[in-house]
Amino acid sequence: MTRSRAAACIVALVLLAPTALAGSDLVARELVLAGATRLEGDATALFYLAREDSMSWEVSADAATLTREHATYAATDHPLMETYLTHTPSAWRTEETTYGRVSLTSTSTLPWGAMLAMAGAASVRAASEGLVEVRAVRDPTLGQVGSPDARASGADEGEIVRQFAGDHLHVTFAEGTYTLTGDLTLILYGPAYTLATDEGSTEWQTGEYETKRAALYSEGRQERHTLALTNAVLQMRGAAPATLLTTFPTLTLDGTLQASEPEGALVVGGRTLAAPDAGPLTFRGAAELALAAEGGFVAASAPAALGPAAATVAPRAPPLLAIGAAALAGLAALALLGVLLWRRRAGEDDLELALLAMEERRWEDALPRLARVHRRDPDNVQVLVDRALCLEQVGRFEEAARAFEAALRVAPALAEAHFYYARTLAKMREAGAARAHLEEALERDPRLVEMAHREPALRGL
C-alpha cells in the first residue's frame, strides 16, 4: 500500500471513529446519576442501615418461617466514655415458627438498626429522585460492621454481616422506594414490626435494647430474626442510603449521568457519547441503560433511547466537496467493515471462553461473557439457553426462568430448552408448570427420558 493510500485510510478511520463506537459498550469505573432514576431487574440482596426512624416497610407472603435468635445480657457502662466496661451475654437460643399467609409491617427502628433482604428468586424495582451510585464489585459484603453504636467488641453478636459470591453491581441510593418480588430471606436486627396472620398478630422488637437500668448497670435483650418468605412482596421506603446488589438491571434516567474512567461509547437520545481523552464523561437528558459488571467495571449499553432524535438537514455541498465526501464515505465503509469484523472476532472469543468456563463449571465466569454475546446477538437461542443454565446453576432461578422463556419465544420447539426449564421450575417448586415443560421436552426428544430419570429435581413429576 502506498503512503498516500495508507494516510487516506487512517483519515477515514479517524473520521469514522465516533460511528464505529456508537454500537459498542461504555465501560466505566463508576456511574453517578442525579435526577429521576428508575431501576428494574434481578435482585441478589437489598441492605438498609436505618438512622432512627428513616425506614418504613411492609411485606406480604404466602408462607413464612420465622427463626428467632435471642439472648439476654448484663452490662456496666464506662463512667467517662461511651463504651462498656463489661458486657456479658447469655447463651443464644433459637426458636422456629412456621406460618401460612402473613403480613409484616414496620413500626419503628432502633438507631442504626438494619434490614437485609436476600433473594432466592426475586426481581426488584427501585426509584429515586436523589443521587444513585453504581460500581462493580466482586464477592461483596453487606452488614452493620462499623456502625456508630457498636460500643464494644462482641457487644452486638447479633449484627447482620453477609458476603455474596461472584461479580455484582453495587448500587447505592441516597434515598428511594424499593419493591422486591419473589422468594426472599429477610434478616432484621434493630427494626420493630408487627407480624399478622389470620389467627392474630404479634409485636416484635429486634436488635439490642435495654429492659432494666440502674445508674451505670443495665440489663437487656438481643434478638435477631430471620424470615424465609415464599412468594413475597417487600415494599420499602427509606430516607437514608440503601444498597442493592444486582447483576443485569435496566436503568431509566431523566437527569444527569457522570461516568468516571470511561472507555468506549454509547448512543443515548440519538447522540453518540464517546469517552473523552481525560476526565469523566457527563450526559444530561433522558435515557434507558442496560448495565452489567465486567471485570471490576460497569458496562452500559443503551437498548432504547427515550424520545426521538432531533432531525437535522445537511446543507447542499459544492460539487468538488460532494465528490470528496463520496470518496471518504467509501473509505469509511471499508473501515466500518474492519470494525465489524473485529467485533465479530471479539464476540467469538467471548463465546469460546464462556463455553470453556461452563465445561469447567465456572458458571459465574461464563455469565458476563454470555451477556456480551447476547447483547450482540439477542436472538441466538443457544446463547439464551446457555445463559439460563448458568443462572440456574448459581441459584438465580427467576432470571433463569426469564431466559428460558426468551429462548422458547425464539425456538418454541427446542426440546433442550423445555427440559432445563422444567428442571428450573421444579427447583422453584412450580410442579405443574415443570411437568408441562418436561412432557413437552420428552415428546419432542424421547432420548431425554434417561436424563430425566437421573435428575433429582425432576423426580416425582
C-alpha positions as CSV (number, residue, x, y, z in Angstrom):
1,M,0.0,0.0,0.0
2,T,1.4,3.5,-0.9
3,R,1.9,6.1,1.8
4,S,-0.9,8.3,0.4
5,R,-3.4,5.4,0.4
6,A,-2.4,4.4,3.9
7,A,-2.8,8.0,5.0
8,A,-6.3,8.2,3.4
9,C,-7.3,5.0,5.3
10,I,-6.1,6.5,8.5
11,V,-8.0,9.7,7.9
12,A,-11.1,7.6,7.1
13,L,-10.7,5.6,10.4
14,V,-10.3,8.8,12.4
15,L,-13.4,10.4,10.7
16,L,-15.4,7.2,11.3
17,A,-14.3,6.6,14.9
18,P,-17.5,8.0,16.6
19,T,-19.8,6.0,14.3
20,A,-17.8,2.8,14.8
21,L,-18.0,3.1,18.6
22,A,-21.7,4.0,18.6
23,G,-23.0,0.5,19.0
24,S,-20.3,-0.6,21.5
25,D,-20.5,-0.5,25.3
26,L,-19.4,2.3,27.5
27,V,-17.3,0.9,30.3
28,A,-16.6,3.0,33.4
29,R,-15.2,2.6,36.9
30,E,-18.3,4.2,38.4
31,L,-21.6,5.8,37.3
32,V,-23.1,8.6,39.4
33,L,-26.7,9.7,38.5
34,A,-28.8,12.6,39.7
35,G,-32.4,13.2,38.9
36,A,-35.3,10.8,38.4
37,T,-33.8,7.3,38.3
38,R,-35.7,4.0,37.9
39,L,-34.1,0.6,38.1
40,E,-35.6,-2.8,37.3
41,G,-34.0,-6.3,37.1
42,D,-32.8,-9.2,39.2
43,A,-32.0,-8.8,42.9
44,T,-29.3,-10.6,44.9
45,A,-29.7,-8.5,48.1
46,L,-31.1,-5.2,49.4
47,F,-29.5,-3.8,52.6
48,Y,-30.7,-0.8,54.6
49,L,-29.0,0.7,57.7
50,A,-31.5,2.9,59.3
51,R,-30.9,6.3,61.0
52,E,-33.6,6.3,63.7
53,D,-37.0,6.0,62.0
54,S,-35.8,6.7,58.5
55,M,-37.1,3.4,57.2
56,S,-40.7,2.1,56.7
57,W,-41.6,-1.2,55.1
58,E,-44.3,-3.9,54.7
59,V,-44.3,-7.4,53.4
60,S,-46.9,-9.9,52.3
61,A,-46.1,-13.6,51.7
62,D,-47.9,-16.8,51.0
63,A,-45.9,-18.6,53.7
64,A,-43.2,-17.7,56.2
65,T,-40.8,-19.4,58.6
66,L,-39.5,-17.2,61.5
67,T,-36.2,-18.1,63.1
68,R,-35.7,-16.2,66.3
69,E,-32.1,-16.0,67.8
70,H,-32.1,-14.3,71.1
71,A,-30.1,-13.8,74.3
72,T,-30.1,-11.6,77.4
73,Y,-27.2,-9.6,78.6
74,A,-25.9,-7.7,81.7
75,A,-23.6,-4.6,81.2
76,T,-21.8,-2.0,83.1
77,D,-21.2,1.3,81.3
78,H,-17.9,3.2,81.4
79,P,-18.3,6.3,83.6
80,L,-16.4,8.6,81.2
81,M,-16.7,7.2,77.7
82,E,-19.5,5.9,75.6
83,T,-18.4,2.2,75.9
84,Y,-19.0,-0.8,78.1
85,L,-16.7,-1.8,81.0
86,T,-18.4,-5.2,80.9
87,H,-20.9,-6.8,78.6
88,T,-21.9,-10.3,79.4
89,P,-24.5,-12.0,77.2
90,S,-26.2,-15.3,78.0
91,A,-26.1,-18.2,75.5
92,W,-28.0,-17.6,72.4
93,R,-31.3,-19.6,72.0
94,T,-33.0,-20.4,68.7
95,E,-36.7,-20.9,68.1
96,E,-38.5,-21.5,64.8
97,T,-42.2,-21.0,63.9
98,T,-43.9,-21.7,60.6
99,Y,-46.9,-19.6,59.3
100,G,-49.2,-19.7,56.4
101,R,-50.0,-16.4,54.7
102,V,-48.5,-13.5,56.7
103,S,-48.2,-9.7,56.5
104,L,-45.4,-7.8,58.2
105,T,-45.5,-4.0,58.9
106,S,-42.7,-1.9,60.4
107,T,-43.5,0.1,63.5
108,S,-40.1,1.7,64.4
109,T,-36.4,1.0,64.3
110,L,-33.6,1.4,66.8
111,P,-30.8,3.8,65.7
112,W,-28.6,2.1,63.2
113,G,-30.9,-0.9,63.0
114,A,-30.7,-2.9,59.8
115,M,-32.6,-5.0,57.3
116,L,-31.1,-7.3,54.8
117,A,-33.3,-8.9,52.2
118,M,-31.7,-11.7,50.3
119,A,-33.3,-13.1,47.1
120,G,-33.6,-16.7,46.2
121,A,-35.6,-16.0,43.0
122,A,-36.7,-12.4,43.0
123,S,-36.9,-9.2,41.0
124,V,-36.5,-5.6,42.1
125,R,-38.0,-2.2,41.2
126,A,-36.4,0.9,42.7
127,A,-37.0,4.6,42.2
128,S,-35.1,7.6,43.5
129,E,-35.0,11.4,43.0
130,G,-31.6,11.7,44.6
131,L,-28.1,10.5,43.9
132,V,-27.5,7.0,42.7
133,E,-24.0,5.5,42.5
134,V,-23.2,2.3,40.6
135,R,-20.0,0.4,40.7
136,A,-18.8,-3.2,40.0
137,V,-17.7,-5.4,42.9
138,R,-16.6,-9.0,43.4
139,D,-17.6,-11.1,46.5
140,P,-19.2,-8.0,48.3
141,T,-20.0,-7.9,52.0
142,L,-23.1,-6.2,53.3
143,G,-23.6,-5.6,57.0
144,Q,-23.6,-3.4,60.2
145,V,-19.8,-3.7,60.7
146,G,-18.6,-0.3,61.9
147,S,-22.0,1.2,62.8
148,P,-21.6,4.0,65.2
149,D,-23.4,2.3,68.1
150,A,-21.0,-0.7,68.2
151,R,-19.7,0.4,71.5
152,A,-17.6,-2.7,72.4
153,S,-16.1,-5.6,70.6
154,G,-18.5,-8.5,70.9
155,A,-21.3,-6.3,72.3
156,D,-23.5,-6.9,69.2
157,E,-23.0,-10.5,68.2
158,G,-26.4,-10.4,66.5
159,E,-25.4,-7.8,64.0
160,I,-26.0,-8.6,60.3
161,V,-23.0,-9.4,58.2
162,R,-23.2,-11.4,54.9
163,Q,-20.9,-12.0,52.0
164,F,-22.1,-12.7,48.4
165,A,-20.0,-14.6,45.9
166,G,-19.4,-13.5,42.4
167,D,-19.5,-10.3,40.4
168,H,-22.3,-7.8,41.2
169,L,-23.3,-4.3,40.6
170,H,-23.3,-2.4,43.9
171,V,-26.0,0.3,43.6
172,T,-26.3,2.9,46.3
173,F,-29.4,5.0,46.6
174,A,-29.2,8.2,48.7
175,E,-33.0,7.7,49.3
176,G,-35.8,6.0,47.5
177,T,-38.5,3.4,47.3
178,Y,-37.9,-0.3,46.6
179,T,-40.1,-3.3,45.7
180,L,-38.7,-6.9,45.8
181,T,-40.9,-9.7,44.5
182,G,-40.3,-13.4,44.8
183,D,-38.8,-15.8,47.4
184,L,-36.9,-13.8,50.0
185,T,-35.0,-14.2,53.2
186,L,-35.3,-11.2,55.5
187,I,-32.9,-10.6,58.3
188,L,-33.8,-8.0,60.9
189,Y,-31.6,-6.5,63.7
190,G,-33.0,-3.3,65.1
191,P,-36.4,-2.9,63.5
192,A,-39.7,-3.4,65.4
193,Y,-42.6,-4.8,63.4
194,T,-46.0,-6.4,63.6
195,L,-46.5,-10.0,62.2
196,A,-50.1,-10.6,61.3
197,T,-51.8,-13.9,60.3
198,D,-55.5,-15.0,60.1
199,E,-55.2,-16.1,63.8
200,G,-54.0,-12.7,65.1
201,S,-50.9,-10.5,65.3
202,T,-47.7,-10.3,67.3
203,E,-45.4,-7.3,68.1
204,W,-41.7,-7.9,67.8
205,Q,-38.6,-5.9,68.7
206,T,-35.3,-6.9,67.2
207,G,-31.8,-5.7,67.9
208,E,-30.1,-4.9,71.3
209,Y,-32.3,-2.9,73.7
210,E,-32.5,-2.3,77.5
211,T,-35.1,-3.9,79.8
212,K,-33.7,-2.5,83.1
213,R,-31.3,0.2,84.1
214,A,-29.8,1.4,87.5
215,A,-27.1,4.0,87.2
216,L,-24.3,2.5,85.2
217,Y,-25.7,-1.0,85.4
218,S,-28.1,-2.3,82.7
219,E,-29.8,-5.5,81.6
220,G,-31.3,-6.1,78.2
221,R,-32.1,-8.4,75.3
222,Q,-30.5,-9.1,71.9
223,E,-32.8,-10.5,69.2
224,R,-32.2,-11.2,65.6
225,H,-35.0,-12.5,63.3
226,T,-34.6,-14.4,60.0
227,L,-37.8,-14.9,57.9
228,A,-37.9,-17.2,55.0
229,L,-40.7,-15.9,52.8
230,T,-42.4,-17.6,49.9
231,N,-44.0,-15.6,47.0
232,A,-43.3,-12.4,48.9
233,V,-43.7,-8.7,48.0
234,L,-41.5,-6.4,50.1
235,Q,-42.1,-2.7,49.8
236,M,-39.7,-0.3,51.5
237,R,-39.3,3.5,51.7
238,G,-36.1,4.9,53.1
239,A,-34.7,8.4,53.7
240,A,-31.2,7.1,54.3
241,P,-28.8,5.3,51.9
242,A,-29.7,1.7,50.8
243,T,-27.5,-0.7,48.9
244,L,-28.8,-3.0,46.2
245,L,-26.8,-5.9,44.7
246,T,-27.9,-6.9,41.2
247,T,-26.3,-8.3,38.0
248,F,-28.2,-7.3,34.9
249,P,-30.5,-4.4,35.6
250,T,-32.1,-1.9,33.3
251,L,-31.9,1.7,34.5
252,T,-34.0,4.6,33.3
253,L,-32.7,8.2,33.9
254,D,-34.1,11.6,33.4
255,G,-31.3,13.8,34.8
256,T,-27.5,13.8,34.8
257,L,-25.1,10.9,34.4
258,Q,-21.4,11.0,35.1
259,A,-19.1,8.1,34.2
260,S,-15.6,8.0,35.8
261,E,-12.6,6.5,33.9
262,P,-14.8,5.8,30.8
263,E,-13.8,3.8,27.8
264,G,-15.8,3.2,24.6
265,A,-19.1,4.9,23.7
266,L,-22.8,4.5,23.6
267,V,-25.8,6.1,21.8
268,V,-28.2,7.9,24.1
269,G,-31.1,10.1,22.8
270,G,-29.8,10.0,19.3
271,R,-26.4,11.2,20.4
272,T,-23.1,9.3,20.4
273,L,-21.3,9.7,23.7
274,A,-17.7,8.8,23.4
275,A,-15.2,8.7,26.3
276,P,-13.1,11.9,26.4
277,D,-9.3,11.8,26.3
278,A,-9.2,12.7,30.0
279,G,-11.7,13.2,32.8
280,P,-15.2,11.9,33.3
281,L,-18.0,11.7,30.7
282,T,-21.1,13.7,31.5
283,F,-24.5,13.3,30.0
284,R,-27.7,15.3,30.7
285,G,-31.1,14.1,29.4
286,A,-33.3,11.0,29.3
287,A,-32.0,7.5,28.6
288,E,-32.5,3.8,29.2
289,L,-29.4,1.8,30.0
290,A,-28.7,-1.9,30.3
291,L,-26.0,-2.5,32.9
292,A,-23.6,-5.3,33.8
293,A,-20.5,-5.9,35.8
294,E,-17.4,-6.7,33.8
295,G,-14.0,-7.2,35.4
296,G,-14.4,-4.5,38.1
297,F,-16.0,-2.1,35.7
298,V,-19.6,-1.1,35.0
299,A,-20.6,-1.8,31.3
300,A,-23.5,0.2,30.0
301,S,-25.4,-0.1,26.7
302,A,-28.5,1.7,25.5
303,P,-31.2,-0.8,24.4
304,A,-33.6,2.1,23.7
305,A,-33.2,5.8,23.7
306,L,-36.0,7.8,25.1
307,G,-37.6,10.4,22.8
308,P,-37.0,10.9,19.1
309,A,-33.6,12.2,18.0
310,A,-33.6,15.7,16.6
311,A,-33.6,15.7,12.8
312,T,-31.1,17.8,11.0
313,V,-30.8,18.7,7.3
314,A,-27.3,19.0,5.9
315,P,-26.6,21.9,3.6
316,R,-26.0,21.1,-0.1
317,A,-22.3,20.6,-0.7
318,P,-20.5,22.2,-3.7
319,P,-19.7,19.6,-6.4
320,L,-16.0,19.1,-5.6
321,L,-16.8,18.7,-1.9
322,A,-19.5,16.3,-2.7
323,I,-17.0,14.2,-4.7
324,G,-14.6,14.3,-1.8
325,A,-17.4,13.3,0.6
326,A,-18.3,10.4,-1.6
327,A,-14.7,9.1,-1.6
328,L,-14.5,9.5,2.1
329,A,-17.8,7.6,2.5
330,G,-16.3,4.7,0.5
331,L,-13.3,4.6,2.7
332,A,-15.5,4.9,5.8
333,A,-17.5,1.9,4.6
334,L,-14.2,-0.1,4.3
335,A,-13.2,1.0,7.8
336,L,-16.6,0.1,9.2
337,L,-16.3,-3.4,7.7
338,G,-13.0,-3.8,9.5
339,V,-14.5,-2.7,12.8
340,L,-17.4,-5.1,12.3
341,L,-15.1,-8.0,11.6
342,W,-13.1,-7.1,14.8
343,R,-16.3,-7.1,16.8
344,R,-17.3,-10.4,15.3
345,R,-14.0,-11.9,16.4
346,A,-14.4,-10.4,19.9
347,G,-17.8,-12.0,20.1
348,E,-16.5,-15.4,19.0
349,D,-13.7,-15.1,21.7
350,D,-16.3,-14.3,24.4
351,L,-18.4,-17.3,23.3
352,E,-15.5,-19.7,23.3
353,L,-14.3,-18.6,26.7
354,A,-17.9,-18.8,28.1
355,L,-18.2,-22.4,26.8
356,L,-14.9,-23.3,28.4
357,A,-16.0,-21.8,31.7
358,M,-19.2,-23.8,31.5
359,E,-17.3,-27.0,30.9
360,E,-15.2,-26.3,34.0
361,R,-18.4,-25.5,35.9
362,R,-17.3,-21.8,36.4
363,W,-20.8,-20.6,36.0
364,E,-20.2,-17.1,37.4
365,D,-17.2,-16.6,35.0
366,A,-19.4,-17.6,32.0
367,L,-22.2,-15.2,32.7
368,P,-20.7,-11.8,31.8
369,R,-19.3,-13.2,28.5
370,L,-22.6,-14.7,27.6
371,A,-24.2,-11.4,28.4
372,R,-21.9,-9.6,26.0
373,V,-22.6,-12.2,23.2
374,H,-26.4,-11.9,23.9
375,R,-26.2,-8.1,23.5
376,R,-24.5,-8.5,20.1
377,D,-26.9,-11.4,19.0
378,P,-30.1,-11.2,21.1
379,D,-31.9,-13.9,19.1
380,N,-29.1,-16.6,19.4
381,V,-31.2,-19.3,21.1
382,Q,-28.2,-21.4,22.2
383,V,-26.7,-18.4,24.0
384,L,-30.1,-17.8,25.7
385,V,-30.2,-21.4,26.8
386,D,-26.5,-21.4,28.0
387,R,-27.1,-18.2,30.0
388,A,-30.2,-19.6,31.5
389,L,-28.3,-22.8,32.5
390,C,-25.6,-20.7,34.2
391,L,-28.2,-18.6,36.1
392,E,-29.9,-21.8,37.3
393,Q,-26.6,-23.3,38.5
394,V,-25.9,-20.2,40.6
395,G,-29.4,-20.3,42.1
396,R,-30.8,-17.2,40.3
397,F,-33.9,-19.2,39.3
398,E,-36.2,-16.2,38.4
399,E,-33.7,-14.8,36.0
400,A,-33.1,-18.3,34.6
401,A,-36.8,-18.8,34.0
402,R,-37.0,-15.5,32.1
403,A,-34.0,-16.5,29.9
404,F,-35.6,-19.9,29.2
405,E,-38.8,-18.1,28.2
406,A,-36.9,-15.9,25.9
407,A,-35.3,-18.9,24.3
408,L,-38.6,-20.6,23.8
409,R,-40.1,-17.5,22.2
410,V,-37.3,-17.7,19.6
411,A,-37.4,-21.6,19.3
412,P,-40.6,-22.9,20.8
413,A,-39.9,-26.5,19.6
414,L,-36.4,-26.7,21.2
415,A,-36.6,-29.8,23.5
416,E,-33.4,-28.9,25.4
417,A,-34.9,-25.6,26.5
418,H,-38.1,-27.2,27.6
419,F,-36.1,-29.9,29.6
420,Y,-33.9,-27.5,31.5
421,Y,-36.7,-25.0,32.0
422,A,-38.7,-27.9,33.6
423,R,-35.8,-28.5,36.0
424,T,-35.6,-24.8,36.9
425,L,-39.3,-24.7,37.6
426,A,-39.1,-27.8,39.7
427,K,-36.4,-26.1,41.9
428,M,-38.8,-23.1,42.2
429,R,-41.5,-25.6,43.4
430,E,-43.8,-24.9,40.5
431,A,-44.6,-28.5,39.9
432,G,-47.5,-28.0,37.4
433,A,-45.5,-25.8,35.0
434,A,-42.4,-28.0,35.4
435,R,-44.4,-31.1,34.5
436,A,-45.9,-29.4,31.4
437,H,-42.5,-28.4,30.1
438,L,-41.0,-31.8,30.9
439,E,-43.7,-33.6,29.0
440,E,-43.1,-31.2,26.0
441,A,-39.4,-32.0,26.1
442,L,-39.8,-35.8,26.2
443,E,-42.4,-35.7,23.5
444,R,-40.1,-33.8,21.2
445,D,-37.0,-35.8,22.1
446,P,-37.5,-39.2,23.7
447,R,-33.8,-39.5,24.3
448,L,-34.2,-37.1,27.2
449,V,-36.2,-39.8,29.2
450,E,-33.0,-41.3,30.6
451,M,-31.6,-37.9,31.6
452,A,-34.9,-37.1,33.3
453,H,-34.6,-40.2,35.5
454,R,-31.1,-39.0,36.6
455,E,-32.3,-35.5,37.6
456,P,-33.2,-35.4,41.3
457,A,-35.2,-32.2,40.8
458,L,-37.5,-33.9,38.2
459,R,-38.3,-37.0,40.3
460,G,-41.9,-37.3,41.2
461,L,-43.2,-35.1,38.3
